[in-house]
Amino acid sequence: MDNSGSTVPYTPAPAQPPQAKKHPVTRSFHGRDFVDNYEWLRDKEAEETLAYLKAENAYTDAQTEHLTGLRDNIYSEITSRIKQTDMSVPTRAGDYWYYGRTEEGKDYGYSCRIPVEEGTDPWTPPSIPDDGPVPGEEIVLDLNALAEGHEFFSLGASTVTTSGRYLAYSVDTAGDERFHLYVKDLQTGEYLPDELTGIFYGASWVGEDYIFYQRVDEAWRPDTVWRHRIGTPQSEDVLVFQEKDERYNVGVGATRSEKYLMIITSSKITSEVWVLDYNNPEGEFECLWAREPGVEYEVDHAVVAGADYWIVTHNTAGANFAVSTVPVPEGCGAGNGAAGNGVGTGSAAGTASASEETDGSASASALPGLRELPVLLAHDEEVRLEDVDAYRDFLVLSYRRGAIPRAAIMMLDSITDATGDWGSFEEIEFDEELFTVGVSGNPEWDAPVIRLGYTSFTQPAHLYDYRPATGVFTLLKRQEVLGGYDATNYTAYRLWTTARDGTEIPVSIIHHADLDTTTPTPTLLYGYGSYESSTDPGFSISRLSLLDRGMIFAIAHVRGGGEMGRGWYDNGKMDKKKNTFFDFIDVADDLVARGLSAPETMVAEGGSAGGMLMGAIANMAPDRFAGIAAIVPFVDPLTSMLKPELPLTVVEWDEWGDPYHDPDYYDYMASYAPYENITDQRYPDILAVTSLNDTRVLYVEPAKWIAKLREIAGGGEFLLQTEMAAGHGGVSGRYGKWKQTAFEYAWTINKATGITE
C-alpha cells in the first residue's frame, strides 16, 4: 500500500469561475411559483449555452491542472493492470462458437466466430489463445472500423440468425441512443439493402426473413414494435404493437425454446405480456394476462413431461414475488386473432394496441388468473425472486437473499407427470461472505450446461461452466489482473448502520488488508438508491488505485435500491424518497462514529439517480463531506417531472410521484430537489460530470445546479465538466473511459487525502 505523494497545499493560478447570466423565468404549478434564473441553459443549440459550457470546461481544466501528475499516474496504473489484448470465452449459438477479442492500443474490440468442429464436444468451448486469430476465425464485426471517424460510437444490437448466415447490428454515433441498423450476409460479406433508421436498442430475428424491433416516441420512450421483412424497404414495415399509455415501455424477443415471440409492456409497477407462435410471425399477438395496476409478471416457456408450460414470476402473492406454473392452452399464441385484438385501436394492419384503460377484454383465452395458478415457489419475505430462465432439462432461478444475488437449479428431465410435484430449487453455493453470481451466455435451449459468472470485491471475475445434472464446475476463465495482484492484500466485509428510524442499513467496506483503521481514514462513500437497482459485490481494477493510496471504499446500500428486496425499494421511492438521503447521511455519521473516517477526509460519490442523492445530501449535510462527485447527476428532478414532453418523464412518475397533476407530490419533491434547495451555507467542493447528448439525464440539470451553487452558496469550489460528444454512459472507447475514471479518481483522492501526485 502506497501512502506517498505530495500533500503540500496547492494554490492554483488565479482564475475566476464562469458566472452564468440570469434570464429569470417563473414556473407556476398548483399555485406555487418558482423563479428559475438558469432554465435558458436548456437550449443546447444556442451559442450562449455552448459558450458557457466550454467556459466551465476551461475553468475545470485550470482548477485541476495541479492534478495532472496524479491523473496520469492513475491512468497508467489502470492500463498497466488490464490485459489489453484479450479474448472472451466462446459461447455456442447454432453451429458456431462466438467470442470477442481486444487488441492493445485499440479502443474497441472484434466480434468473432469459428465453426463447431465435428467430432468435438459441442458443449465444451474451444481454447483460443489471447494473442491473435486462430485458424478458421471469422471477424463478424470490427468495431474499430465502424467507429472510425466518429467522436462517439456505441453498438446497440448484434444478433445473428439461428442458421448463422445473416448478421443484424445497429450503431449510435451521437450518444442520443437512436440507432441505425444494418444487415450483413456473413457468407458473402455483402450488405443487404435493408437499413432501419431511428430504432431503439436491440433487434430480434425470426428465421431469416423477419426482424422485430422497437422505436421510440418524441419523449424517447420505446412505445412501438415493428416487423421488418428482409428485402423490403423500411417504409413497408408493419406496426405490430403500439403502447399508448405514456407510463409504459415495450420490448420484444423470443423464448429460448424459439417457440414463442413475446412483447412485454411495463411501467414501473405494472406489466403485461403478449405472445405469438414463433413460426407464424405475421400473426397477431395474444395477451396472456391483461394488465392490472400494481401487478407485475414475467413469463418463460418450459416443456415438462412433454407438455408446454408457462413459468410465471409474479407479485400477486407478495412484494418479493412468487413463481407459478400453468399449462399452455392449445392454440395459445397461434396468431389467428382469436384473442389479443380487443384493446384499443391498432394503427396498422395486424396491430395490437394497448390503451390507457384496460377492462380485461385483452385476455380472451382460457388462462386462469395469476392468483389462481399452482405455486412452484412461494413468496418469502426474506427472498426476492427476480427471474426464472427455462432450458430443456432444467430451470434456473435468480434471486437475492441477505443483500446477496444468488442462483438455484430445478431439474426437469426426470419429471414424468407434470401435474405432480416438480421438486425444488437447489442453491448453487459459494464460500465468500460477499459475492455476486449471475447466469449468462448460453442461448441454446438444449444445453446441458450453463455459464456462471462469479465475482466479489476482492476476487476478479470468474467464468464457469456448470452442469446441473452432475453439479460439476469447470473454470473457463479468470479475469487476469497484471502486475502481480494478490487478493489476500485486500479485505471486504459488511457493517450495519442503524438509521434514524431504526432500520438496519447494509454497508460494504473494502480496503487494503494492512490498513490501520484505528484512526480516521480517507474514504470514498458511494451510493445509488433508486429503481430497485442493487450495487452488488464486484471487482474493479480502477478501484485499486484508491485502495493502494490508503483509502477505504464504502458502499451505502440505501433504501430505494433492491439489495434487501422489494420492500427496500418501496421504502425509498415516491413519498418515502427522503429515506434514501437520510440513510446515506446516517451511514456517513456511523463511519465517523466508528472512527473509520472523518468529515474532512470523506468524499461522497453517486451517478445518475445517485447524483440526485449527491445533490440532496449536499444541501442536507454539507458539513459531513470534504467533496462530492456527482456523475451525470439528476439534480433538477422537479423541473423534469413537470415536463411530460421530456425523455422518461411520464414513465418516471411511478418512481418519484406525479407533481404535474398532484400538488402533494409537487410539495414533497420541492422539499428535497437539489436545485430547489440550495442555500447560503458552506458546501463541500463539488465536481459534476455530464454529457451534452445525454438523453436520460440532460446536461442542463448539472449545468443549472453548478450555476446556482455559485450564485447562492456561502462557500465551496464547484466544477462542471461537460463531455461534448458523449451520452449517459460518458465517453465511448475504453481508453477514453479509463482517462475519465482517472480524472474523477484524481479529484476524489486529492479531496480525501491532499495527494497531488
N, C-alpha and C positions, 0 to 999 in steps of 0.2 A: 504494500500500500504506500502510495507516494503522497505525502502532505507538503511537498516542496512547492515553491512558486513564490513570486513576488507578492507581498501583501502591503507594499508601500502605498499610502494613499495617492490616488492619481487625480490630478486636476486637468480635465480636458480643455482643449483650446476653447476660448470663449466663443459661444455660439448661441444665438437667440432662437428659441423654438418657433416654428411657424405659428402664426396666430390666424385661425380661420375667421373669415369675415362673418358678421352676423346678418342673416337675412331672415328675420323672425316671421314665422307663420304660426297661426293658432289652430290647434287641434281641438275640436269640440265634439264630445260624446256624452250622452246621458246627463247633460247639464254641467259637465266638467270641462274646463278649459285648460289646455297646456300649451305654453308658448315654447316653440322649438326654434332655436336660432340657427340650427345646422342641417335642417332637412334638405337644404339645397344641394348638399353633397350627394344626394341620391342620383343626380343626373351624371352618369358615368361618361357620357359623350361630351359634356361641357368642358371647354378649355380651362375654366376656373377650377373645376373639380380635379382634373388631371394635373394641373399645375400644383394644386395643394398637396395631392398625394405624392408627387415627385419631390416637393419640398420636404415633406415628412420623411421620405426615404433618405434624402440627403442629410437631414438632421440626425436621423438614427445612425447613419454611417459615421457621422462626425463624433457622436457621443459614444460609439462603441469601437472607435478606432484603436483605443488602447487595449482592446481585447483581441486584436488581430493575431498575436502570437499564441494566445490560448486557444482561439478558434482553430488556427492552423494545426496546433498540436492535437486537438481532439479529432479533427478530420483525419489526420494522419493515423491516429490510434484506431479509429473506426475502420479505415480502409486496410490497415495492416492486419486486422483481426479477421476480416472477411475473406473467405476463399472466393476470389472474384471470377476465376474460371472454374465453373462448377457444373454439375449435372443433377437433375432430379431423378428420382426412381421411376422407371417406366410404369405406366398404367395401361392395362389392356382394355381396348374397346374394339369389338369386332375382330378382325383378322390382323390387327396392328398393335404394337406397343408404342404409346405416345409418351413423350418426355420433353422437358425443357432444358436448355443449357445456356450458360452465360460465358462471356469471354472478358478477360481483364481489359479495361480501357474502353469498353462499350457500355453505353447507358442501358441498353435494352437487350433482351435475350432472343433466343431462337426457339420456336416450337418445332419439334422433330418427331419422326416416327420410323420404325423399322418393322418389317413383317414378322408375325409369329411363325417361327420356324417349325416345319413338320418334324415330328419325332421328339419334340421337346415338351416339357410340362407346360401347358397353356396358361397355368396359373402361377408359375414361378417366373418373376421378371428376369430378363437377361441382365448380366453385369456389363455395364457400359463405362469405359474409362472417362475420367473427368477432363482429360486434356485434349479432347478433339473428337471429330466424327468417327463413326465406326462403319465398316462395310455395310452397304445397303441402306445407309441413313438417307432419309428424305427430309429436307427442310420444308415444313408445311408453311411456316411464317417466319420471315426475317423482320423482326420488329424494328431493328436499327434502320433498315432500308425504308420501312414505312414511315418512320419518324423523321427521316432526313428532310431538312428544310423547314421543319416546324419547331417553333419555340415550345410548344406543348404537344404531348401525344399521350393518348390513353386508348387501350383496347377495351371495347365494350362486350363483344361476343366473339367466340372462336369455337365453332361447332362443325363436326364432320358427320356426314351421313353414315348410317349403320354399315353400308357397303364399303365405306372408306373412300368413295370416289370424289364427292363434292365437299368443299370447304366453304362455309359462310362465316365471314368475320366483319366486325364493324369498328370504326375508329372515330375518335373525337380529337380534333386538333385545335380546339379553342378553350376547353375546360368548362364548357357550358352543359356537358352531359347530354348533348344531342348528337346522335351517331349517324354515320354513313356506312351502309352495308354493301359488301362486295361478295360475289360468288366465284370461286375458282375451281376449275376441273383439275384435280390433282393427278389424273392420269396423263393429261396433255400439257399441263402447266398454263393453259389459257384461261382467261377470264371470260365468264359468260356475260352477255349484255345486261343481265339483271343487276340493277343497282337500286337500293332503297335508301331514301334520304329522310332525315328528320325523325329517326326512330329512337326508342329508348334502349336501355341495357338489354342484352340477351336476344336470342333467336332460337327457335326450335324447329328442327327438320321433322317432316313426316314423310318417310320414304325418301325418294329422290325428286319428287315432283312439287312438294309444298314446303313453304316456310311460314310459320306463325310468328308474329312479332307484335310489339306494343308501340303505341305512340302516346305523346303527352298533349295535354291541353295548354292553354295560354299560361296557366299557373304552374306549369311543369309537372303536372300530376299525370301519371300513366293511367289513362282513362279508357283506352280502346285496344282491342285485339284485332289484328288483321291477318288475312290469309293471302299469301302470295303464291301464285303458280309459276314455277320456273318456265322461262321462255316468254313471259308476258310482261308488259310494262307495268310499273307501279300504279299507274292511273286506273288499271283494271283490277287492282287488289280489292278483296271483299272484306268489308267491316263485319266481323262475326260476333262482336260483343262490344257494347258501349255501356259504361258505368256513368250514369248521370248525376248520382249523388256525389257532391264535391268532397265529402269526407272519406271516400273510398279510393284505393288504388287497385289496379288489376295486374295480374301476372298470368303467364301461360306456360305450360310444359307438359311433358309426357311422364307417365309412370315408368319405373324402371323395367317393368314387365313389357312395356310397349304395347299394352292392350288398350290403354285409355289416354286420351288427352284431357287435361284439366285446366280450367280457368278458375283462378282464385281471386275473389274481390274482397277487400277487407279494409275496415277502418282501424283505429287504434283499439277498439273494443268489440267489434262485431265482424264476422266473416261469413262467406258464402262460397260454395264450391259447385261448379258446373262441369259435367263430364260429356265426353263424346268418344265413341268407338274409334280407336286409332286407325282402323282400316277403312273408315268412312269419313275422311277429313272434310268433305263438302257437306256433311250433315249438320244438323242443328244440335247445339249443346243443350244438355238437360240439367236442371238444378237438382242437386241431391237433397239439401235441406234449405228451405227459404230462410233468409236472414231474420234473426230475432235480436233486437237491441241488447247488447251486453253478452251475447253468446258467441264464442269463438270455437271454431273447429277446423281440423285438418284431416285429410283423408289420404290413405295409400291403399294400393291393391295388393292382396295376397292370395295365393292359392293354397288351400288347406284340404288335405284328403281329396284332392281332385276338384274341389269346388271353389268358386270365386268368392272372396270376401272383401268387404271394406273394413279397413282398420282405421278407427276414428279416434283421434285425440281431441277432447273437448272439455269445456269448463262448466257444463251444466250441473255437475256433482260437487263443484267447489273450485275455488280460485286457482288451485295448483294443478288442475286438470286431472282427468281420468282417461283410460283407454278402453274403448268398447269395440265390439265387432258386430257385423250384420252381413248375411249372405247378399250377394249382388243379385237383384231380381233379374229374371230372364228379360232380355231386351233393354236393360238399363243402359243408357248412353248410346243406343243404336243409331241415333241421329235422324229418326224418321219424323220428328216434330210432334210426337205423342205428348211430350211434356217439355217445359222449359221456355216456351214462347208466349207465356201468358202474362209476363211482367213488362209493362211499358210498351213502347212502340219502337221497333227497330228502324234504323235509318238506312239499311241496305238489305238486299235480298238475303234471306237466310240468317238474319241477325237476331241474336238475343240481346235484350236491353234491360238493365236493371234500373228501376226508377227510385225516386226518393222515398216513396212509401211502398211497402210490400205487404200484401194481405195474405200471403201464403199460397196464392194460386200458382206460383212458380213450380211448386213441387207436386206434380200430379201422379207421381209414381207410388208404388205400394210400400215405400220405405217407412218404417216406424219412426216416431220422434226420437231425437237424440237421447232424451231422458229414459226412453223405454228400451234402449239397446242392452244386450248382455255385456256385463263388465268383464274385461280381461285384466285390467289393473285398476284398482280402486283409487279414489282420491286420498291423498295423505297430506296432512297439514305440514309435515316436515320435508316433503319431497316435491319438487317442482318438475313435473313431467313435461318435456319440451318437444320431443319428436320421436316418431317411430318410422324406421326405414324397413321396407319389406324386400326380402330376397326370396329366391325359390325355396330354400331349405330352412330359413330362419328369419326372425325379426330382430332388429337392432334398436334398442331403446336408448335415447339420450335424455339425461335428466341431471338435476343438481340436488345435492344434499349437503348441509353444513357449509354452504358457500363454495362448494367444490363441484365442477362439472364431471359427470361420470357416464359410464356406458354399461349396458347389460344385454344379454342374448337370450332369446327363446327359440328353441329348435322346433321346426315344423315338420321335418321329413319323416318322423316316426308316428305322426298322428294319423290314425286310421278312421276315426269318427270325429268330424269337426263339430258335431253337436254336443260333444262331451267336454271334459276338462282338457285344455290345451297345455297345461303345465305352468311353469313360472319363468320369470326372467332371472337369469343368474348374472350377478355383477362381475365385471372384469376388474380385478383388484390390483392395486399398486401399493408400494411401501411408503412413499413420501407423505408427509403431512399435508403439504400444499402442492397441488399438481393440477394439470388440465389434461383431459383425454378427449379426443374427438375422433369421430368416424369420418373418413374421407376417401375420395379417389377410387371408387370401384363402381363403374357404371353398369357392369354386366349382371343381369338378372340371375343367371345360373351359377354365379361364382361361389365356390366352396370356401372362399377366403375373403376377409375384409381388411382394409387398411386402417390402422390405428395410429393417430398422431399423439405423442406424449411429450409434455414439456413441463418445466417448473421454473421458479425464479432463478434457480442455480443450475439446472440441467438444460443444456441446449436441446433443440427439438430432436426427438427420436421418431422414426417411422418404422412401424412393424407390419408384417403380415400376420394376421391372427386367424386360425382355423377353428371356427366354433365347434365343429364336430369332435375335435380332439383337445382343444384348449391349448394348442401349441403356438407359441410366439416365435417369429423369425425376425430378427433385427435386419432391416433393409438398409437403413442409413441413419447415421448420427450427424447432426449439424457440426461441421468442423469449425472450431474456433482457433485461428492461428495464433502463434505467439506463446504457446505453452499454457493455455487456460487450464486451471485446476479448480474444479467445482468445490473442493474442500476449503479453498481460500475464502469462500463466501458463505453466508448463512441467511436463512429466511425463516421467519416464524410469524405467528399471529398473536396480536394483542386484542383485547376487547375494551372499548371505551363505553362507559355508561353515559348516555346522552341525557340532556336536561329533563327529558320526560321519562327516564328510566329504561329506555330501550338500549340493548347492548349492540354496539356497532363494531363489526369486524374491521381490523386494521392489519394490513400486511406490512411487515418490516423486512427490508433487505439491506445488508451492509457487509463490509469486509469482515471476515471471521475474527481478525485480531484487533478490530476497532475498540478503543476504550470508550465504553458507553456510560462510564460512571460520571462523566461531565457532559454538559450540553454539547451536542454535535451538530454541525451543519446538516440541514435536512431539506430534501425536496418532498413536499406533501402533495400528492396527486389526487384528483377527484373527478368524477363524472356525474353519475346520479340521475339519469333520465332514460326514458324509453324502455325500461326493463333491461337495459344493456349492462352486462357484467364485465368488470375488469378482473379477468381471471389470471391465475398464475401463469407466467410465460417468461421465456428467456429473452434478453435484449443485449446484443453486443454493444450498442452505443451506451447503454446504462453503465457499463463497466468503467467508462471514463469518469462518471460521477463517483462510483464506489471506490475506485482506486485513488481518488483525491480525498478520501476520508469522509464522504458524505453518506448519510442514510437516505434511502429511497423508501418512502412510506406511501401506502395507498389507503385512503379512507373509503371504505365500501359503503357509502352513504345511501340512505333511502332515496328511492327514485330509480335506482338500478335494480338488477334482478338477482343479485347474489344469494339472497335468502328466501327467494320465492316470490310469487305474485303479490303477496301482501306487502313485501318490501317495496315493490314498485308502487302499489296503490297508495301507500302512505308517504309517497314523495312526489306526488303529481297533483294537478288540479288545485283544489283548495287546501291541500296539505304540502304544497311545494316548499314552503319555508323549512320543513323538516330537513330537506337536503342541505340547506345552508347552515342551519343550526348544528346538524350532525358534523359537518366539516369543521366548524369553529370549535365544537366540543372535542373533536379528535385533536386539533392543534393544541388546545389547552391541556389535554391529557398528556400529550407528548412532552409538554413543558413541565407539567406537574411530576411526571416520572423522571425528569432530569435528562431525558434523551435529547431535547433540543431547547432552543430559546428563541424568542421573537426576533432578535437581531441576527439569527443565523438560519431562519426558516423561510423558504421560498415556496409559494403555492403555484400549482400549475393545473390547467384544465383547458379542454378544447371543445369547440362547437357548443353543444348544450352545457358541457362542463365549463365553457367560457362564461356562460351566464352565472354559474356558480362562482367563478372568479370575480365577476363584477359585483355580485351580491355581497360576498364576504369582504371585498374592498370597502364597501360602504358600511357594513355592519361591524367589522372588526379590523380596521386598518392597522391597529397597533400590534396585531399578532404576527405580522409578516415583514420581512426585510424586502421582499419583492414578490410580484405576482406576474406570472407568464400566462397570457390569455391567447390561445391559438384559435384562429377563425372564430372569435367569440360571439355568441348570441346575446348581446348586451342591450339591445333595444327591442325587447320582445313585445312590449305593449304596442308600439307603433306597428310592428309587423303583423301582430294578431288583429289589428284593426284595418288591415288592407287585404281583403279576400282575394284581390287580383294577384297578389304576390305568390311566388312558388311556395307550396307547402302550407300556406296559412290555414285554409279551411280544414285540411286533414289534421292539423295540429291542435285544433280546438279541443279534441278529446284528450290531449296531453296537458295543456295549460289552462283550459277553460275558454269560454267564448266571450271575450269582453266586448265584441262588436254588438251583440244582442243583449247581454246580461250585465247590468250595472254593478252587481255584486262582484262578478269576476273582474270587471274593469277596476274596481277599487282594490281588490286583492292583488292583482298584478301590478297596479300602480304603487302599491306599498313596498314592493321588493324589486321592481325592474331597475337594473343598474343605472341606466341612463337617466331615469326619472329622479333618482335619489342621491345624486352627487351633492355633497355639502361642503361647506368651508371648514375642512379639517385636514390634518396632515395624513396623506395617503402613503402607502409604501410605493417604491418605484415600480412602474408597470411597463411591461413590454407586450404590445398587441401585434399579432401577426395575422394578415389577411390576404385574400387573393381577389384581384379585380373581377375575375369571371366566375367567382363562386356563385352558384345558383341556390345553395342551401342556406348559407348564412351570408347575406350580401355584405360586401366590403363597407357599405355605408354605415353599418352598425358600429364597428370599432372606430371608424373614422370620426363619427359624431361623438362617440364616447371619449376619445382622446381629446378632441377639441373642447368638449365641455369640462373635462377634468382640468385642462389648462386654464380655463376661464374661472372656475369656481374653487377648486381645491386649494387648501391653505398650504400645501407643500407636497413634494414628491416629483420625481422625474418621470415623464410619460413619453414613451416612444411608440411609434407606429411604423411597421414595415409592411408595405403592400407589394405582393408579387404581381407584376403587370401582365404576366402570361401564365396563369395557373387557375386551378379550380379549388373545390372544397378540400381536396387532399393535398393541396400545396403544389409545388413544382413537380414536373414529371422528370423521369430519368433518375436512376439510382444514385449517380454521383451528385446530382443536384439536390436530392433529398438528404444525402449524407452531409452535404455542406450546410443545408438549412438546419439540420439537427445540431451540427457543431456550433452554429451561430447561437441557437437558442440555449444550448447547454453552457456555452461560454458565458453568456449573460447570467444564467442561473448560478453557476459556480462562483462567479465574481460577487454576486449579491450575497450569497451564503457564506463565502469564505474570505473574500477580499483578494483571492488569487487573480493575477492578471496574465500569467504566462503558462 
